Amino acid sequence: MSFYHDHILPHVINLACGSGQMKKIRSQIVPAAKGKVLEIGFGSGHNLPFLDAGKIEHYWALEPDPHVRKLAQKRLQHVPLKPEFLDLEAEAIPLEDDSVDTVLITFTMCTIPLVQQALEQMRRVLRPGGRMLFAEHGAAPDEAVARWQQRIEPIWKPLAGGCHLTRKPLELVEQGGFALEQAQSLYMPKAPRFAGFVSFGSARPQ
Ligand SMILES: C[S@@+](CC[C@H](N)C(=O)[O-])C[C@H]1O[C@@H](n2cnc3c(N)ncnc32)[C@H](O)[C@@H]1O
């Protein structure tokens, strides 16, 4: 990969994903993770401080990018959880069917190239009655913002590690075979509107 991708982008993503507004959203979904937990797109570990270690039996952290994973080292020193890393893509999760209680995915559906395939994998590994916890940015409901998202996306995507601005996370979750249990959508205050419309909540495999 390029110098930008390996040495600059991981720091940019780490900074961008650490905003106070994102922390507020993380705090509303991540503590519900329990049992055998699989995090998809672990990144630099921004969800670690919000996980309740007492409720977690096993924690797999799936993250294909070694440069991003490296940035999690400091955060890992301050939490009791010791993740088992899966250095692979979410399109081919190397776990058994029905083996996970909670799938956690935050700000990652925008980036996974074959997102529908990845969601099918998440549903496959999630046991019946298990739960997906998600927080994702995506297409804005306002036409003017949505038009800007479509214009900007071709420039934004290569700069932001493959991140799409126009995906619709709630539709993706439902198309992936999940039933929404709780969902809220809002513009994050202080974030640029083209990247700040976020949907978060939980869903059950159907
Ligand atoms: C914007 S970052 C979000 C990181 C983290 N989930 C968070 O909330 O801070 C998107 C992450 O998705 C990861 N990613 C990219 N392609 C992926 C794939 N095919 N499967 C799983 N993760 C992927 C990237 O390496 C990156 O760490």
The ligand as a MOL file (V3000), in Angstrom:
LIG
                    3D

  0  0  0     0  0            999 V3000
M  V30 BEGIN CTAB
M  V30 COUNTS 27 29 0 0 0
M  V30 BEGIN ATOM
M  V30 1 C -13.5590 4.4300 10.2230 0
M  V30 2 S -12.7340 3.0550 10.8570 0 CHG=1
M  V30 3 C -13.7060 2.7020 12.3230 0
M  V30 4 C -12.9260 1.9960 13.3810 0
M  V30 5 C -13.6920 1.6150 14.6460 0
M  V30 6 N -14.7530 0.6620 14.3780 0
M  V30 7 C -14.2630 2.8070 15.3700 0
M  V30 8 O -15.4630 2.8470 15.6360 0
M  V30 9 O -13.4640 3.7120 15.6970 0 CHG=-1
M  V30 10 C -13.2020 1.7360 9.7580 0
M  V30 11 C -12.4510 0.4480 10.0360 0
M  V30 12 O -12.9130 -0.5850 9.1520 0
M  V30 13 C -11.8090 -1.4040 8.8440 0
M  V30 14 N -12.1020 -2.1890 7.6320 0
M  V30 15 C -11.8700 -1.8670 6.3400 0
M  V30 16 N -12.2380 -2.8700 5.5260 0
M  V30 17 C -12.7090 -3.8570 6.3220 0
M  V30 18 C -13.2210 -5.1620 6.0740 0
M  V30 19 N -13.3280 -5.6380 4.8260 0
M  V30 20 N -13.5940 -5.8990 7.1290 0
M  V30 21 C -13.4910 -5.4090 8.3860 0
M  V30 22 N -13.0080 -4.1910 8.6930 0
M  V30 23 C -12.6270 -3.4290 7.6720 0
M  V30 24 C -10.6870 -0.3970 8.6520 0
M  V30 25 O -9.4080 -0.9950 8.6830 0
M  V30 26 C -10.9460 0.5720 9.8010 0
M  V30 27 O -10.2650 0.1810 10.9590 0
M  V30 END ATOM
M  V30 BEGIN BOND
M  V30 1 1 1 2
M  V30 2 1 2 3
M  V30 3 1 2 10
M  V30 4 1 3 4
M  V30 5 1 4 5
M  V30 6 1 5 6
M  V30 7 1 5 7
M  V30 8 2 7 8
M  V30 9 1 7 9
M  V30 10 1 10 11
M  V30 11 1 11 12
M  V30 12 1 11 26
M  V30 13 1 12 13
M  V30 14 1 13 14
M  V30 15 1 13 24
M  V30 16 1 14 15
M  V30 17 1 14 23
M  V30 18 2 15 16
M  V30 19 1 16 17
M  V30 20 1 17 18
M  V30 21 2 17 23
M  V30 22 1 18 19
M  V30 23 2 18 20
M  V30 24 1 20 21
M  V30 25 2 21 22
M  V30 26 1 22 23
M  V30 27 1 24 25
M  V30 28 1 24 26
M  V30 29 1 26 27
M  V30 END BOND
M  V30 END CTAB
M  END
